Amino acid sequence: MSKIKPNTQKTNPSVHDEIIQTEENKQPNFPKTKKVKWEDNYTRATVYIQNDTLAELNHRAGTEKGEKTRIVNEALQDFFKNN
């Protein structure tokens, strides 16, 4: 049986070499874009809705998040556009 010799040759650059960046290979600093928040486009409003209308809205919206908001916004936009 022969013994396996450890690899003594340096095949990969050291971690230190990867961390250090010189001016030539430094990536440019681009300004970060601000993520638009939900509250930037929407405002919470309390309104009274007839019970049967709310039941239909709940039924049609299902459990998908934001679906009631989408339905109400589309209905109001359509109403404003046509009146």
TAFENPE-V954411 format. One record per backbone hydrogen bond with DSSP energy under -1.0 kcal/mol. CO is the residue of the C=O (numbers start at 1). NH is the residue of the N-H. If there is no record, write none. Layout:
[[CO/NH] [CO/NH]]
This chain:
[[14/18] [15/19] [16/20] [37/40] [38/41] [38/42] [50/54] [51/55] [52/56] [53/57] [54/58] [55/59] [56/60] [57/61] [58/62] [64/67] [66/70] [67/71] [68/72] [69/73] [70/74] [71/75] [72/76] [73/77] [74/78] [75/79] [76/80] [77/81] [78/82]]
